[in-house]
Amino acid sequence: MMVKQHCSCFFGWFCFSLLIILLDQQTKIWILDHHALYSTGVHLTSWLDIKIAYNSGAAFSFLSQASGWQRPFLSILAIIMSFILIVWLKFSVSDRFKAMAIMLLLGGAVGNLLDRLMYGYVIDFIALHYQSVYFPIFNVADISITIGALLLASRSIFLSK
């Protein structure tokens, strides 16, 4: 009975991660379908724009100016990290908080990996700003990775006290 429950929880967490991947990919498909509309950007609020950007690097466009080696490197790194996260989930499935954080990380990593494999770059489109100061443009996968990392960090900080 315990093995069956463990397997169903494990599968449930993968479904959660798959939902994140699907949401990420669907928003990117929608942006690409409406590329002409959003190529110059759309001002939604005083602090939020939709503006398409193609990031061939990593977070904050790190390595985006490299000569092309970064695509296979970042893809392989994402694949390795995905396997590590899956193994980590196997040992953390009973800890719902940790499992959710791990699957947020996995969903975001795979979402951006799919972009790299399909297009050669990651599609970003959410632009936050305060007046003329802009935060780097990001996407749903990046939000998922950030929330997952913050959850793991906060868990680590509060459990260590």
C-alpha positions as CSV (number, residue, x, y, z in Angstrom):
1,M,0.0,0.0,0.0
2,M,2.8,2.4,0.9
3,V,4.5,1.8,-2.5
4,K,1.3,2.4,-4.4
5,Q,0.7,5.7,-2.5
6,H,4.3,6.7,-3.1
7,C,4.0,6.1,-6.8
8,S,0.7,8.0,-7.1
9,C,2.2,11.0,-5.3
10,F,5.2,10.8,-7.5
11,F,3.0,10.8,-10.6
12,G,0.9,13.6,-9.2
13,W,3.9,15.8,-8.7
14,F,4.9,15.1,-12.3
15,C,1.4,16.1,-13.5
16,F,1.9,19.4,-11.5
17,S,5.2,20.0,-13.3
18,L,3.6,19.1,-16.7
19,L,0.9,21.7,-16.0
20,I,3.7,24.3,-15.6
21,I,5.4,23.2,-18.8
22,L,2.1,23.4,-20.7
23,L,1.2,26.8,-19.3
24,D,4.7,28.1,-20.2
25,Q,4.7,26.7,-23.7
26,Q,1.1,27.8,-24.4
27,T,1.9,31.4,-23.4
28,K,5.0,31.4,-25.6
29,I,3.0,30.0,-28.6
30,W,0.4,32.7,-28.1
31,I,3.1,35.4,-28.0
32,L,4.7,33.9,-31.2
33,D,1.3,33.8,-32.9
34,H,0.8,37.5,-32.1
35,H,4.4,38.5,-32.6
36,A,3.6,41.4,-35.0
37,L,1.3,42.8,-32.3
38,Y,3.9,42.5,-29.5
39,S,7.1,43.1,-31.4
40,T,7.3,46.7,-30.3
41,G,5.6,45.9,-27.0
42,V,2.3,46.6,-25.4
43,H,2.0,48.8,-22.3
44,L,-0.5,47.0,-20.0
45,T,0.0,49.0,-16.8
46,S,2.3,51.6,-15.4
47,W,4.7,48.7,-14.4
48,L,3.9,45.9,-16.8
49,D,4.5,45.5,-20.6
50,I,4.3,42.6,-23.0
51,K,7.4,42.7,-25.1
52,I,8.9,39.7,-27.0
53,A,12.6,39.0,-26.5
54,Y,14.8,36.1,-27.6
55,N,17.3,35.1,-25.0
56,S,20.1,32.8,-26.3
57,G,21.8,33.0,-22.9
58,A,20.8,32.1,-19.3
59,A,19.1,34.1,-16.6
60,F,19.5,37.9,-17.1
61,S,20.8,37.2,-20.6
62,F,24.0,35.8,-19.1
63,L,26.1,34.3,-21.9
64,S,23.7,35.7,-24.6
65,Q,26.6,37.3,-26.4
66,A,28.7,34.1,-26.5
67,S,29.6,32.6,-29.9
68,G,27.0,29.8,-29.9
69,W,28.5,27.2,-27.5
70,Q,26.1,28.3,-24.8
71,R,23.1,26.6,-26.5
72,P,24.3,23.0,-26.2
73,F,26.0,23.8,-22.8
74,L,22.8,25.3,-21.3
75,S,20.7,22.5,-22.8
76,I,22.9,19.7,-21.4
77,L,23.0,21.6,-18.0
78,A,19.1,21.7,-18.0
79,I,18.9,18.0,-18.8
80,I,21.3,17.1,-16.0
81,M,19.5,19.3,-13.6
82,S,16.2,17.8,-14.6
83,F,17.4,14.3,-13.8
84,I,18.8,15.5,-10.5
85,L,15.5,17.1,-9.6
86,I,13.6,13.9,-10.5
87,V,15.9,11.9,-8.2
88,W,15.6,14.5,-5.5
89,L,11.8,14.3,-5.8
90,K,12.0,10.5,-5.3
91,F,13.5,11.1,-1.9
92,S,11.2,14.1,-1.1
93,V,7.8,13.0,-2.3
94,S,6.4,12.7,1.3
95,D,7.4,16.3,2.0
96,R,4.8,18.2,0.0
97,F,6.4,21.6,0.4
98,K,9.8,20.4,-0.9
99,A,8.2,18.3,-3.6
100,M,6.2,21.3,-4.9
101,A,9.3,23.5,-4.9
102,I,11.3,20.8,-6.8
103,M,8.5,20.4,-9.4
104,L,8.3,24.2,-9.9
105,L,12.0,24.1,-10.6
106,L,11.6,21.1,-13.0
107,G,8.7,22.6,-14.8
108,G,10.5,25.8,-15.4
109,A,13.8,24.1,-16.4
110,V,12.0,21.9,-19.0
111,G,9.9,24.8,-20.3
112,N,13.0,26.8,-21.1
113,L,14.8,23.7,-22.3
114,L,12.1,23.0,-24.9
115,D,12.5,26.6,-26.2
116,R,16.3,26.0,-26.6
117,L,15.8,22.8,-28.4
118,M,13.0,24.0,-30.7
119,Y,14.2,27.6,-31.4
120,G,17.8,27.9,-30.2
121,Y,16.8,30.5,-27.7
122,V,14.3,31.1,-24.9
123,I,11.3,33.2,-25.6
124,D,10.7,35.9,-22.9
125,F,7.8,38.4,-22.9
126,I,7.0,39.8,-19.5
127,A,8.6,43.1,-18.8
128,L,8.3,44.7,-15.4
129,H,9.5,48.2,-14.8
130,Y,9.4,51.2,-12.6
131,Q,9.3,54.3,-14.7
132,S,12.3,53.8,-17.1
133,V,14.1,51.2,-14.9
134,Y,13.4,47.7,-16.4
135,F,13.8,44.3,-14.8
136,P,15.1,41.7,-17.3
137,I,12.3,40.3,-19.5
138,F,11.1,36.9,-18.4
139,N,8.5,34.2,-19.0
140,V,6.3,31.7,-17.1
141,A,9.1,29.2,-16.8
142,D,11.3,31.8,-15.1
143,I,8.5,32.6,-12.7
144,S,8.2,28.9,-11.8
145,I,12.0,28.5,-11.3
146,T,12.1,31.7,-9.1
147,I,9.2,30.6,-6.9
148,G,10.6,27.1,-6.6
149,A,14.0,28.4,-5.6
150,L,12.5,30.9,-3.1
151,L,10.4,28.1,-1.5
152,L,13.5,25.9,-1.1
153,A,15.6,28.8,0.3
154,S,12.9,29.8,2.7
155,R,12.4,26.2,3.8
156,S,16.1,25.9,4.4
157,I,16.3,29.1,6.4
158,F,13.3,28.4,8.6
159,L,14.2,24.7,9.2
160,S,17.8,25.6,10.2
161,K,16.6,27.8,13.1
